[in-house]
Amino acid sequence: MPRPLMFSAFVMDTASHILHGLWRRPDGGQLGFNSLKLWIDLVRELERGLFDVIFFADVHGTYTRIGGSYRKHVEVGLQIPSNDPAVILSALACNTEHLGLAITSSIVQDHPFSFARKMSTLDHASDGRIAWNIVTNALPNGARNFGFDNLTPHDDRYAWAEEYVDVAYKLWEGSWDDGALLQDRVRGIHGDPTHVHRINHVGARYKVEGPHLVAPSPQRTPLLFQAGSSPAGMRFAARHAEAQFLVVPTPAVAAQVIATTRTLLPQFGRGVGDIKFFQGLSFVIGSTEEEVRRKDRELDEAIDYEAMITHLGGTMDIDLRAASLDQPIDELETEGAKSLLDWVRAAVPDRVPTVRDIGMLTSRSSRVSGTPEQIADALAVWQAAGIDGINVINATIPGSYLEFMNEVMPELRRRGFARHEYTPGTLRRKMFGHDRLPASHCGSRYRGAFRDSV
């Protein structure tokens, strides 16, 4: 029997996120990204449509390898300007009841003590609907913005991330015992100090004494997302992630990534059901195949392909515009997002792919075009490959989501591929059936670990 997929709206508080140039269309409402009303209206619609999560991507630097300048990025609005999604999350929580609220935050941009406090505060404000997408920073400019001379090598960033999340787990899971917050008006005792503990973390990068300044939130640790699919990224996901975002070109490649990640799970004491996998897809929807073909052509004509190449090259820390379109990607050297090159290789298995292939695959590989029935057929294939949810990439806001909810969701519900109502409770309970990290997760080992610390 089919099971309901989960649906996440993949957005960014900027005018041009993934499919570049579409803010120029009359229906490109993302041009109003500075307006809080745009995001409040969107989350209300997403909740009406029973989406599970709104997922905010984020950056903390520019893609500056194009001639050593960020002028092109500013010119086309390529993720600049972009606003801090954490600032608006409490407003979105106030205007929703069930929708999960996920933000991206890099280990380079915030100290783990202040970050843990922020996330606990948001988890309280949302009654337990907060998620964190853990990223390690692939932007050299992002590293320089926080005082580093160069981008930390790829695998070393994951070692850094291990300590970062370790500090956060200690604060979220171990610093406060359950029941420590008494708020007893009669006795005049607000909290029991014997159940609030310092963590006294001393590591390679951080020294954090504690205690955590926020009492345990409904989830304690926010739901954990992760997007890396390099070997180091998959190992990190197998140890920490509860949901992994993929943007791979085919269900077959998704099945390979999922199978590889699942083979790693027993090394960390986890089971195959401990991670949900979300594939990023965009949609072109029509009532007839002729209408689908027309809308496909219109989308192709509206996309800014130069901006697409600029974005992908910046993500990989390569000036792709300076390379020949026929240059093999094996000749490209990068400390950036290596998983993107791996996905291009997997999508072109019969030869060595070129820079030209990157541009072509980027613009179309994650697109599903068809009638609602054809799209439902395609999503059934993705689910059979092991995908648990779809991260819906927009062409326009709110149009892409309204069209998907109004045209495709009814067909998905008819087939059993979409839910009919929300499950009550926290985001983790909605996805896994419990509020806190399970005992199989490495973060849970800090429960009660600091009871001798005062």
C-alpha positions, 0 to 999 in steps of 0.5 A: 500500500502507498504511504503518504509522502512528506512535503517541504517548501524549499525557499530562501529569503531572497529574490533568486534562490535556485531557478534564477531569473524568475523574479522578472516574471509578473507572477514572481512574488519572491521579488517582495522577499523583504516583506514579512507579509509575503512569508506569513501569507505563504506559511498560512497557505502551506498549512492549508495545503498540509505541507509538513515543513517550510525549509529556509536555505541560507548563505553567509557570503557571496559566490565570489569566484567570477572574475574575483568579483561579486558584481554579477551576483548583485546584478542578477540578485543571485542570493544577494541581498538575502535576509536572516531567516531565523529573525522571522521564524517566530512570526511564522510560528505565531501564524501557524499551528502545525507547519514545521519551520526549518532553517539552515545555519552553518557552523562558521556563522554562530558560536554553538552556545548562542546558536543553541540558545536561539534554537531552544527559544524558537522551539519554545515559541513554536511549541516544538516545530523547529528544525536545523539544517546543519551545513559546514560552509562551502563559500570562501567569502563566507569563511573570510566574513568570519575572520578565516583566511581560507576555506577549511578543507572539505573533510576538516569541516565535518570534523569541525561540525562534529565538535559543534553539534557535540556542544549543542547536544550537551546543552540541549540534552544534558544541561537541564534535567526534566522537572528542573523548572518548578515555577512554584509560586507557593514556595517561591522556587522557580527552578531546582538548581540541583537539576541544572548543570554546567557542561564544561566542554573543552575541545579543539575549537570550543570551551563552553562552561554552561549551563544552557540558559534556556529550559528544555524546549518541547523537542530539546534538540531541534529536528536535524536535517543535513544535505551533504552527500559526499562520503564525509557528508554521508557519514555525518548524516548517518551519525546525526541526521534525522532527515537528509535532503538530496538533489540527485538527477534520477531515482536510481541515483537516489536509491544508491545514495540512500542505500549507502547511507543506510549501510553506515547507520549500524556503525552508529547504532542506528536503524534504517528508519532513523533517517527520512530522505527528501528529494528536491524537485520542481514541477511544471503542471498542466491539465494536458500534455500540450499545456505542459509542453508550452509551460515547459518552454516558457519556463526555459525561456524565463530562466537566466542560464548565465546565473545558473552557471554562476551559482553552481560554479560559486557553490563548487568554488570554481569560476565555470565561466572561465572554463571551456564548456567542453572541459571535463569536470575531472579537471576541476579542482574544488574544496567546495560542494564536491557532491554536486560533481559526484551527482553530475558523474552519476547522471552521465555514466557513459562518458566523462561529463563536461562543464556544459553538462553541469549547466544542462543538468542543473536547469532540468534534472530536478524538474518533473513536468506533466499532468497531475496524474503523470506527476503522481506516477513520477513521485511513486517512482521516487518513493519506490527508490526510498524517498520519504518526502519531496522538497518542493523547489519554486519557480515563483512564490506563492504561485508554484506552491498554490498550483501544486497544492490545488492541482497535484495534491488532490490526485496524490491524496486520491492515491494515498501519497499525501496526508488528509490531516495533520498529526498533533504534536511536535515536528519530530512527533509528526515525522517519527512518533516521539518528541525527543531524540531516540536512544539510538541517536548519539545526542541522547548520550548526554541525558544525565551525563552532567548530574555531578556538575554544578 
